[in-house]
């Protein structure tokens, strides 16, 4: 890892190096906070969690071949070098910020209320047509996950595509200080994390904290169909690009056509020409993700043909509208998280399924004082769609179920107190040939439902 000697690491995180003069000049080969992933020559950073304290594993990781560790504790007389710090979590962020500066890799930071992960995947797929791209894996998008993603960067990487997730004010500033994006993308401003951010204006304020750290010669890419983002006219002198379905945007799409669960066809118009493409994941929201990726492709010098190839190479990830075919069901695994905007998009896409169209839904978390009303609104919305059944679980989903019944008595609706109660009834309420959407906030752990249904023999 470039310039990551123990001496430089200690300076970067304001730590006290304790060890031999010879060892302080050695470079670490990797950095991890997981004692199970220690490799020879790495640096282990122990984090105090709710269930375990990484400091308890320091002896174990040194025996496994680690070069050094950070520690918030005085380790006494030991036969290995270590760096004493006040806070391991702050040290992780400080070291990541230092390391990114050593590599000078262009960074694309992606945030928004909905679609961060799918946009990140689409942007990475497009840019991979020309560059060696490192992207955020899984949900490593917070104040610990983003630094751990940065530590995966190596000198051969040419661009980093980093997802940046927040739930409160100040978090984006801390993330952006680490990443210092050359390009910032905001997908939309929706009803998400309202428990802390209060309303969409609060969401906008929190997300746009990123702007304070965008490079002066960088780009900002915004969803021009979002009223809050469309109102932004200037960002610290950077180049501003907007995308959407409205022709006023710099890059826009039309001739949109659903191909069922095979995806969405559309024509994308750019300043360098137009092209027809098939986005291989269903849902109208995927058109916006493709447009954001097209903007990024233009910024980094890709041709329209390269952008189209990248979009069409996109692969779904688990929990993010991942379609699983079994002998009994077509499962739409979209259970990683949920808020009102993403819930509506997924329910709309479910209409393209075959057989009975069934939604298995759970509570949406962190919606603040309007949580009951927002669940009821989703119920009314679902009732207006071409769906056959909605089976939902959780106390807030009682309002969702009531909204469906009021909107459309034709739709079969069942409400369960919790996820386990719903799971017990699945063999009775699902039928062979159903297309089944599974979606809820992460706290509901609806991935267990996906695992249960996926246990059927896959086609």
N, C-alpha and C positions, 0 to 999 in steps of 0.2 A: 504494500500500500504506500503510495508515493508520499515521501517525507514524513511518515508516521513513525519516527523514532520515539522511544520512551521519553526522551528529553523534550521533543516537540509536543508530545501529547500532554505532558505535565504542564508545559507553558500554556497550551491552548485552553486547558480547563482550570488554570490557576491552582494546580495541585502541587503537592510536595513529593518529589521523587525520593525514594528510599532504596538504595542499592548500590552496586559497584559502579565505578566510572565507566568501565567497559560496557556493561549492560545498557547504560542509558543511551548509547549510540545505536543500539539494535532497533531495526524496524519490525513492527508487528506484521504478520501475514494476513490477519483477519481480526474482526472485532465482533464479539457476541455477548449477549446478556443471558443466554441459555446454556447452562452447564452441560446439557446433553449434546450440544453442538460444538464443543471445544475441539479445535484442531491444533496441530503442532505449530508453535510460534505465534499463537493468537493472543489477543488481549481480552480478558474476561472482565466484564463490568457487572458487579452484583447489584441487583435492584431489590429493594424491600417491597414485597407485595403483601396482599391481604392474607395469603395462605402460606407463603414461604419467604425467607430472606436469603437472597443470593450469597450473602457473606458466609452462610453455613456450608457452602460448597467450594470455598476457596482452596482448601487442601486437596480436594478431589480433582479440581481442574488443573492444578499445578502438576499433579501426578499424571494427568492425561496429556501433558505436553504444552500447556499454555506458557507463553513467554513471561507474562506479567498479569497483574490484576489491578483494578482500582479498589479502593476500600474507604469507607467512611469511618472505619475503626482502626485503632493502633494495633497492628498485628504482632508487635513485639519483635523478638529475635527470630527471623526467618531466613532461610537460605535462598530466597528468590527476591527479585526486585518488585516493588509495588509503588503505586502512586496514591497518596493519601488525599482525599477530597472531602469537601463539606457535604456535597450532594451528588450521588452517582447519577441521578436523573438529569440534573443540570449539566454534569460533565459530559454525558452522552450528547447533549445538544451542542455544547461548545466544541467538542471534538469533531462532530459532523460538519459544523460550520467551517472549521479550519480545514478539514479534509477536502470539502468541495472547492475551496479556494485554491488548493494545490493542483487540482485536476483541470480547472477552468473549462468544465464541460457545460455546454448550454443546457439550461434547465427550463422545462415547461411545467408550470404549476397549474393544477386543475382543481377547481372547487365549484361549489354550487349546491343548491338544496337537493336536487335530484340529478341522477345520471353521471355522477363523478366517475364511478368505476367503469361504466360502459363507454363513456367518452375517453377515459384514459386508455382503455383497451383499443378503441378505434384509432385514436391518435397514434399509439404505438405501432399498430398494424400498418398504418399509412407510412409513417416515417421509417419503418423497417425496410421499406422498399429501396431506401438509399443509404441509410445509416445503421450503425451498430447501436441499438437502443436498449437502455435499461429502464424498466418500468416498475412501479410499485406492485408488489405481489400481495394478494389477499386484502386484508383490511389494515395493512401497515401504513396508515395515513395520519396518525396522531403524533403527539409530541415525543413518543418513544418509537413508534413505527416508522416515521419519516427518517429519523437518523439511522435506523437500522437498514433502511433501504439505501440511504447514501453510502453506508459502509460496504454495500455490495458493488459499488462502482469500481472499475479498474481503468487503467490508462487506455485500453482498447475501446472503451465505450465512447461514442461520439455525441450522444444526446441522452439526457435523463428526463423521463416523463413521470412526474411525481404527483400523486393524488394527495390532496390536503383537506382533511376533514376536521370540523370544529363543532362545538356545541355551546360556546360561550364567548363573550367579548374578551379580546386579548390573546386568544389562542392562535388566531391566524397571524397576528404580528410575530409571535414566537416561532411559528412554522416558517413564515416568509423570511425572517431574519436568518434562518439556517439555509433555506433554499436560494434566496435572492434570485427569483426567476428572471430569465431573459424574456420569457413569454408567459403571460398569465391568461388563463381561460376560465370564465365563469359561465356555467351552463344555464342557470336560472336562479331566480329568487322566489322561493316558495314557502309553504307552511311547514317548517321543520325546526325542531329544537326551540319551540316557542315558550317552553317552560322557563328558559333563560333569556331568550332574545326577544320575547314579548310579541312582536308583530313583524311583518315583512320589511318594514323600515329598519328594524333592529337586525334582521337577517342581512339586509343589504350593507348596513354599517359594519357588521362583523366580517362578512366575506370580503369587502373591499379594503380591509386593513392590509391585504396583500399589496395594494398599490404603493404603499410606502416603501416597499423594497424591490419593486420592479426596476430592472436596469434602465438607465436613462436612454440607451439606444435600443430598447426592447420593444415588444409588441403586447398589446392587450386585445384579447379576442372575446367578444361578448355576444350573447343571444339577443339580437335586435328585436325579436318578437316579444321579449319580456319587457313590460312597461317600465319597471324599475331600472333595468340595465340600459334600455334604449334612451333613457333620459341622460345618461352619461355622455358627455361630449368631448371630454379631454381628461387625460391621465398623465400628469407630470411631463407633458411633452412627448410621450411615447406615441408610437404609431397605433392607431385604433382601428380594428376591423370588427364588423358585425355580420352575423349570419342569421338566417331564418327562412321562413316561407314567403315573406313579403319581399317584393322585388326591389324595395328601397335599400335592402341590405347589400353589402359588398359581395357576399356569396349567398345564393339562395337556391331553393329547390322547387320544382313544380312537377306536374304529371305524376303525382304520387299514386301508387297502386299497390294494394296489399296482395301478396302472393300466399296468403294463409300463413301457416307456420313456417313456410320456407323463407319468409322475409318480406322486405319492402322494396319495390322498384321505384325509381324516381330519376329525374334529370337534374343534375347539379350544374349551376351556372357560375363560372368564375371569370375574372378579368382576362384569363388566358384561354378561355374557351369553355364549351359545355360538353357534358358527357352523360350517358345513361348508365346507371349502375343498379345492381341488386344487392341490397344490404342483407346479409344472410341471417338476420335475427328479426323476428316480427315485432310490430309495434310502431306506431307513427312517431313515437319519441326517438326511435333509432335514426330517423332522418335528421333530426337535430344533432345527434352525436356524429353522424357522418359529415354534416356541414362544418361542425367545429374542427373535425379532423382535416377537412379540405382546407380550411383557413390555415391550420398549422402546416399543412403540406406546402401551401403557397409561400408562407413565410420562410420555409427552409428549402425552397428551390426545387420542389418536385413538380413534374409535369402533370397535366390532367390525367394522362394514361397511368402514371405511377400512383396517383391518388386513387383512381378507380380500382386498380389492382389491389391496393392496400385495403380499401373498404371491403372488397369482395373476399379477401382472405381472412376476415375477422372470425374468431372462434369464441363461442360463449364460455363463460366461466361459471363454476358451480355457485348456485344461489342467486345468479343474475340472469334471469330469463333463460336458463339452461333447459333445453328440451330433452327429456328422457323417454325413450320408447320402450314399453314392456309389452308382454303378451296380452295384458289386460287394459292398460291405460296409456295415454300420452300425458306425461307429467310436465308441467311448466314449473320448474324449480326457480322461484323468484323470492325465496324466503329469507334472503340475507337481511333485508330491512324494509321498512314501509313508512310512508307518510302520505298525506292526501293526494299530492300530485302524482307520485309513483304508483299509488294504488289505482287511481283513475286510468293511467296509461296501461297498466297490466290488465285491468278488467276489460278495457277496450280491445286489447290484443287477443284476449281469450275468445272473443267472438269469432275469430278465424279458425277455431278448432273444429274438429270433426266429432261426430257423435254428440252425446250430451255435453254441454259446456258447464263445468262445475267449478266453483271457486271455494277453496278452503282458506278462510281468512282469520287472522288474529288481530289483537289490539295493536293500534299505532301508538307508540310511546312519545313522551316529551312534547306534547301539543299544548300544554299549559291550560289555562282556565276555560278555553273553548273546546276541550277535547271531546266532550259529549256531543256538542253541536257538529263538530267536524266529522265524527263517526256517523252521525245521522245523515249528513250531507252525502257521504260516500254511499250509504244505503240507498238514498233516493236516486243517486247517479246510477248505481248498479241495476236498480229496478227499471231504468230506462233503456238498458242494453238488451241484446239478444242472448240472454243467459237462461239456463234451465234450472240451476240450483245454486244456492249459496249456503254453505255450512260454516258457521263461524264460532270462535271460542274466545273467552275472556270477558271481563265485566264491561268494558267499553263497547265491545261488539254487540251487546244487547241493544244499544242505540242504533247501531248499523242495521241489525236485523229488523228493528222496528221501522226504520226508514224504508227498507225494501218492501215490507208488507204494505205500507201506506202508499208507496209508489206503484207497485205492480203485484197484486195478489197472485198472479199466475206463476211467479217464480217460487219454487220450493225453497223455504227458508227454515233452517234449524239453528238454534243457538245453544251452545254448551258452556258450562261454567269455566272450563279450562281445557287446555290442549289435550291432556290425557283422556278426558271424557269424550272428546271428539274422536281421538284415535281409536278408542274401544268400539265405536259405532261404524268406523269406516267400512268394514266388510259388509255391513248391512245396507249402507246408504249409497255406496258407489256401485256402478255397473260396468260390465265389460264394454270397452269401446269409448268410455268417457275420456274427454280431455279435461285435465284437472290442474287448475292454477293453485299453487301453494304460496301464500304471501302473508307476512306479518312482520312486526318489528323484531329485531334480533333477540330481544329479551324473552320473547315467546318460545324460542327454540323450536320453530316449525321445521327445522332441518330433520328433526326426528320423524316427522310425518313423511318427508321425502325419502328418508332411509327405509321406512316401513313399506311405502308404496313401491320403491325401487327394488325391493327384495324379490318382486315378481321377475320371472325369467325375462331378460332383455331380448329384444328382437335382434 
